Amino acid sequence: MNARQYALDVLNRVMSEHGYASLIMRSMPGYFNDKDKALISELVYGTLRNRTLLEYQWKEYVEKQTSVRTENLLNMSAYQLYFLDRIPDYAVLNEAAALAAPKDRKFVNAVLRKMISAGTKELKYSTDSDVLVRTSVNFSIPLWILKLWKAHYGEETALQLAESNQERPVVYGRINTLRTDRTDLDPERFRFVNEVSFLYDGVLSDTEEFKEGKVLIQDRSSALIPSWMALEPGMSVLDVCAAPGTKTQQMAMYMDNQGHITACDLYEHRLALVEELMKRTGTKIVETMVRDGKLSTGFAPEQYDRILIDAPCSGLGDLRHKPEIRWNLRPEDIDELCGVQSALLANNAAWLKTGGKLIYSTCTLDRKENETMTHRFLQEHPEMELEEERTIFPFEENSDGFYVCRMIKKGVC
């Protein structure tokens, strides 16, 4: 299996099985070299990020219904023709012919030759009079998501979100002050953008600093969440949805490795990731627990000073890193997620001490899962009071989109 064949296989699994490209590619065959890996990543993410626009280049040449596999092959080929200048047209044609199903080989070849004859120097863009329809094609965002964003944030913000989500994601790192401090990190390599987050050119996970647990990979928006918790050494903290543990470790860092954190998740294998991270980063105050956070059992009333609910969500703030979300998410999925989020809030507030703080966060841009969710919870729990909330849009700080809300328990009303 060569690099293009593997990339097509990943695309087929993403679109047919609703898988995540990054998780699928973790099991990439070991015989691929760095050049192969770079090409695979470029083909997979470039094709997913530009799917509707790529289809717009070849749809006019197709009259029959095509399979998902053939659509993926045409899109991946179109991405190479229009976006990757170093790959000659004949190489794209030859590879597509080799990858096509035997019954579709002539069809795929004919469509690609028509595209090449029409010219592949400039992309065709939609000129539809409806700005949302036009944006849906040109920025490859499903129309229903654009309509949701317009309804929740206004048309201007919806259009900004569509455009910004087509940008290549920036990979941020975060310092672990339990292992090092900023004076020990070369400022030319680790370019800090705030107190804890930095930019790094290259593969951060290959560095000695990463392997020694001195730095972690974490988006700067994600790293903002624990900073909202007003943590102090000696506190007792509950992390309701902890895996993979990046925020858990950051909380322990802010607590100077003093106190206690209970890190929960539904699955033992995900908690194994938390435990491995704690070991690598020298974090000693975290206890893991397999627990369904939707259940109102497991702890004593008023046991914790702080509770973090980093809830499962639709992920509409993370479309740069996970472009496949836009294709696999359905409107009805959000309704299901809202039920989970509501149960997580309702069934974990009791464990919070009077005067303690509960932080609810998501990596989505959807008021139904964010402001509407927390405000309804506050209405149903008069003992809780809103302190502050914020929505972070990707175009504001060149980061993932997030929502965070901090509430304080005032006492029984």
C-alpha positions in Angstrom: 0.0 0.0 0.0 1.5 3.3 -1.1 0.9 6.8 0.5 -2.0 7.7 -1.8 -3.7 4.4 -1.4 -3.5 4.7 2.4 -4.8 8.3 2.3 -7.8 7.2 0.2 -8.4 4.4 2.7 -8.4 6.9 5.6 -10.9 9.1 3.7 -13.2 6.1 3.0 -13.2 5.2 6.7 -13.8 8.8 7.8 -16.8 9.2 5.4 -18.2 5.7 5.7 -17.6 4.8 9.3 -17.6 8.4 10.8 -14.1 7.9 12.1 -11.6 10.6 13.1 -8.7 10.9 10.7 -6.1 11.5 13.5 -7.2 8.4 15.3 -7.2 6.2 12.2 -3.7 7.5 11.2 -2.2 6.6 14.6 -2.0 3.0 13.3 -0.2 4.1 10.1 2.1 1.4 8.8 5.7 1.7 10.0 7.2 1.5 6.5 6.1 5.0 5.6 8.9 7.6 5.8 8.5 11.2 6.8 7.9 12.3 3.3 5.1 9.7 2.9 3.5 10.7 6.2 3.5 14.4 5.2 1.8 13.6 1.9 -0.8 11.4 3.6 -1.6 14.1 6.1 -1.8 16.8 3.4 -4.1 14.7 1.2 -6.4 13.6 4.0 -6.9 16.9 5.7 -6.8 19.0 2.5 -9.5 16.8 1.0 -11.7 16.9 4.0 -11.3 20.6 4.6 -12.2 21.5 1.0 -14.7 18.7 0.2 -17.6 20.7 -1.2 -15.4 23.1 -3.2 -13.5 20.1 -4.7 -16.8 18.4 -5.6 -17.8 21.7 -7.3 -14.9 21.3 -9.7 -16.0 17.9 -11.1 -19.8 17.6 -10.5 -20.7 19.2 -13.8 -19.0 16.4 -15.6 -20.9 13.6 -13.8 -24.4 12.5 -14.6 -24.7 9.3 -12.7 -24.7 8.5 -9.0 -21.2 7.8 -7.6 -20.1 5.7 -4.7 -18.5 7.3 -1.6 -15.2 5.7 -2.5 -15.3 7.2 -6.0 -16.3 10.6 -4.7 -13.3 10.4 -2.2 -11.0 9.5 -5.0 -12.2 12.3 -7.3 -11.9 14.8 -4.4 -8.4 13.6 -3.5 -7.4 13.8 -7.1 -8.9 17.3 -7.5 -7.1 18.4 -4.4 -3.8 17.4 -5.9 -4.6 19.0 -9.3 -5.7 22.4 -7.8 -3.7 22.7 -4.5 -0.4 20.7 -4.9 1.6 22.3 -7.7 4.5 19.9 -7.4 2.5 16.8 -8.4 2.2 16.7 -12.3 -1.2 16.0 -13.9 -0.1 12.7 -15.4 0.9 11.4 -12.0 -2.5 12.2 -10.6 -4.2 10.5 -13.5 -2.0 7.4 -13.2 -2.5 7.1 -9.5 -6.3 7.6 -9.8 -6.5 4.9 -12.4 -4.6 2.5 -10.2 -6.8 3.3 -7.1 -10.2 3.3 -8.9 -12.4 0.3 -8.7 -12.1 -1.7 -12.0 -15.7 -0.8 -13.0 -15.1 2.9 -12.4 -11.6 3.2 -13.9 -12.7 4.7 -17.2 -15.2 7.0 -15.6 -12.7 8.4 -13.1 -10.1 8.9 -15.9 -12.7 10.7 -18.1 -13.8 13.1 -15.4 -10.2 14.0 -14.4 -9.2 14.5 -18.0 -12.2 16.9 -18.5 -11.1 18.8 -15.4 -7.5 19.1 -16.7 -8.7 20.2 -20.1 -10.8 22.9 -18.5 -7.7 24.1 -16.6 -6.6 23.5 -13.0 -4.7 26.7 -12.4 -7.7 28.5 -10.9 -10.5 27.0 -8.8 -14.2 27.6 -9.8 -16.2 29.3 -7.0 -19.9 29.5 -6.5 -21.5 32.8 -7.4 -24.9 31.9 -6.0 -26.9 35.0 -5.0 -27.6 33.6 -1.5 -24.5 34.4 0.6 -24.9 31.3 2.8 -25.2 29.0 -0.1 -22.2 30.6 -1.8 -20.2 30.4 1.4 -21.2 26.8 2.0 -19.6 25.8 -1.3 -16.6 28.1 -1.3 -15.6 27.3 2.3 -16.9 23.7 2.4 -19.2 24.2 5.4 -22.6 22.4 5.4 -25.4 24.9 5.0 -27.2 23.8 8.2 -24.1 24.7 10.2 -23.9 28.1 8.6 -27.6 28.7 9.3 -27.1 27.7 13.0 -24.1 30.1 13.3 -26.1 32.9 11.7 -29.0 32.4 14.1 -26.8 32.3 17.1 -24.1 34.8 16.4 -25.2 36.8 13.3 -24.4 36.6 9.7 -21.1 38.5 9.9 -19.7 36.2 12.5 -21.0 33.1 10.7 -19.1 34.1 7.6 -16.0 34.8 9.6 -16.2 31.4 11.2 -16.5 29.7 7.8 -13.5 31.5 6.4 -11.3 31.1 9.5 -12.0 27.3 9.7 -10.4 26.8 6.3 -7.1 28.0 7.7 -4.5 25.4 8.6 -4.5 24.8 12.3 -1.8 26.3 14.5 -0.3 23.7 16.9 0.3 25.2 20.3 2.3 23.8 23.2 1.9 24.4 26.9 4.6 24.5 29.6 4.5 22.2 32.6 6.0 24.1 35.5 6.1 21.0 37.6 9.1 19.9 35.4 10.6 23.2 34.2 10.2 27.0 33.9 10.3 29.4 31.0 14.0 30.3 31.7 15.0 26.7 30.9 13.2 26.8 27.4 15.0 28.4 24.5 12.9 31.4 23.5 13.9 31.0 19.9 12.4 27.5 19.8 9.5 28.0 22.3 7.8 31.3 21.4 5.4 32.1 24.2 2.2 33.8 23.4 1.1 34.1 27.0 2.1 32.8 30.4 1.8 29.1 29.6 1.2 28.6 25.8 3.8 28.8 23.0 4.3 28.2 19.3 6.9 25.7 18.2 8.1 25.1 14.6 8.5 21.4 14.0 7.1 18.2 15.6 6.8 19.0 19.3 6.2 15.4 20.3 9.7 14.5 18.9 11.5 16.8 21.3 13.3 15.8 24.5 11.3 18.5 26.3 8.1 16.7 25.4 9.4 13.2 26.2 10.6 14.4 29.6 7.2 15.9 30.4 8.4 19.5 30.4 5.9 20.6 27.7 2.6 19.3 26.3 0.6 19.8 23.2 -2.5 21.8 24.0 -4.4 24.5 22.2 -4.2 28.0 23.8 -8.0 28.1 24.1 -8.0 24.8 25.9 -5.3 26.0 28.2 -7.4 29.0 29.1 -10.1 26.8 30.8 -8.1 25.7 34.0 -7.0 29.3 34.5 -10.6 30.2 35.1 -10.8 27.9 38.1 -8.9 30.1 40.6 -7.0 27.0 41.9 -4.9 27.0 45.0 -2.6 24.4 46.5 -4.4 22.0 48.8 -7.7 22.1 47.1 -9.9 19.1 46.3 -11.0 19.1 42.6 -13.3 16.9 40.6 -12.6 16.6 36.8 -15.8 14.9 35.6 -14.7 14.2 32.0 -11.0 14.1 32.3 -9.5 12.0 29.5 -7.0 12.5 27.9 -5.9 14.5 30.9 -4.3 17.6 29.5 -6.5 20.0 31.5 -6.2 17.7 34.6 -2.4 18.0 34.5 -2.7 21.8 34.1 -4.9 22.0 37.2 -2.4 20.0 39.2 0.3 22.4 37.9 -1.6 25.4 39.2 -2.1 23.6 42.5 1.7 23.1 42.7 1.1 19.3 43.0 -0.6 19.8 46.4 -4.1 18.7 47.1 -6.2 16.1 45.4 -7.8 15.7 41.9 -10.3 13.0 41.1 -10.2 12.4 37.4 -13.1 10.5 36.0 -14.1 9.0 32.6 -16.5 6.4 31.3 -13.8 4.1 30.0 -10.8 2.5 31.6 -8.6 2.6 28.5 -9.1 6.4 28.3 -8.1 6.8 31.9 -4.9 4.8 31.1 -4.0 7.9 28.9 -4.6 10.1 31.9 -2.4 8.0 34.1 0.4 7.8 31.5 0.4 11.6 31.1 0.5 12.1 34.9 3.5 9.8 35.1 5.3 11.6 32.3 4.7 15.0 33.7 5.5 14.3 37.3 2.0 14.9 38.5 1.3 13.1 41.8 -2.1 14.3 43.1 -4.4 12.8 40.5 -6.6 9.7 41.3 -8.4 8.2 38.3 -11.9 6.7 38.6 -14.1 4.9 36.0 -17.4 6.7 36.4 -20.4 7.7 34.4 -20.7 11.5 35.1 -24.4 11.4 34.2 -25.2 9.5 37.3 -26.0 11.2 40.7 -23.8 8.8 42.7 -20.2 8.3 43.6 -19.3 11.2 46.0 -20.4 12.9 49.2 -22.3 16.2 49.2 -20.0 19.3 49.4 -16.8 17.2 48.9 -15.0 19.4 46.3 -13.7 23.0 46.2 -13.7 23.0 42.4 -15.5 21.0 39.7 -14.7 21.0 36.0 -17.2 19.7 33.5 -15.4 19.8 30.2 -18.4 18.3 28.5 -18.7 16.1 25.4 -20.0 18.4 22.6 -20.5 18.8 18.9 -17.0 20.1 18.4 -18.0 23.0 16.1 -15.1 25.0 17.6 -12.5 22.5 16.5 -13.1 22.3 12.7 -9.5 23.3 11.9 -8.0 20.3 13.6 -10.9 18.0 12.9 -12.5 19.0 9.6 -14.4 15.7 9.4 -16.7 16.9 12.2 -18.6 19.1 9.7 -19.4 16.1 7.5 -20.2 13.5 10.1 -22.2 15.7 12.5 -26.0 15.7 12.2 -28.5 18.2 13.7 -30.1 15.5 15.8 -26.7 14.7 17.3 -26.7 18.0 19.1 -30.0 17.2 20.8 -28.5 14.0 22.1 -25.4 15.8 23.3 -27.6 18.4 25.1 -29.2 15.6 27.1 -25.7 14.4 28.2 -24.5 17.9 29.0 -27.7 18.6 31.0 -27.3 15.4 33.1 -23.6 16.2 33.7 -24.4 19.6 35.2 -27.5 18.5 37.2 -25.8 15.4 38.7 -22.5 16.8 39.7 -23.4 20.2 41.3 -24.2 18.5 44.7 -20.6 17.5 45.2 -19.5 21.2 45.3 -18.8 22.9 48.6 -20.7 26.1 49.4 -18.4 28.9 48.1 -16.9 26.5 45.6 -16.7 27.1 41.9 -18.1 24.9 39.0 -16.6 25.4 35.5 -18.5 24.2 32.5 -16.7 24.3 29.1 -17.1 23.0 25.6 -15.1 23.2 22.4 -18.2 24.0 20.3 -19.8 27.1 18.9 -23.5 26.5 19.5 -25.5 28.5 22.0 -27.8 25.6 22.7 -24.9 23.6 24.1 -23.3 26.7 25.7 -25.2 29.7 27.0 -28.6 28.2 26.8 -27.4 25.1 28.7 -25.7 26.9 31.6 -28.5 29.5 31.9 -31.2 26.8 32.2 -29.1 25.0 34.7 -28.8 28.2 36.8 -32.6 28.7 36.6 -33.1 25.2 37.9 -30.4 25.5 40.7 -30.9 28.8 42.5 -28.0 27.9 44.9 -25.7 28.5 41.9 -24.8 31.9 40.6 -23.1 32.9 37.3 -19.7 34.6 37.8 -18.5 34.9 34.2 -18.8 33.3 30.8 -17.0 33.7 27.5 -17.1 32.4 23.9 -13.8 32.3 22.1 -14.0 32.4 18.3 -11.2 30.9 16.3 -10.5 34.1 14.4 -9.9 36.1 17.6 -6.7 34.4 18.8 -5.9 32.0 15.9 -7.0 29.1 18.1 -9.8 26.6 18.6 -13.3 27.8 19.4 -14.3 27.4 23.0 -17.0 28.3 25.6 -16.3 28.6 29.3 -18.6 29.5 32.2 -17.7 29.8 35.8 -20.4 29.5 38.5 -20.2 29.7 42.3 -22.3 27.9 44.8 -23.8 30.5 47.1 -25.7 28.0 49.4 -29.2 26.6 49.7 -31.9 29.0 48.6 
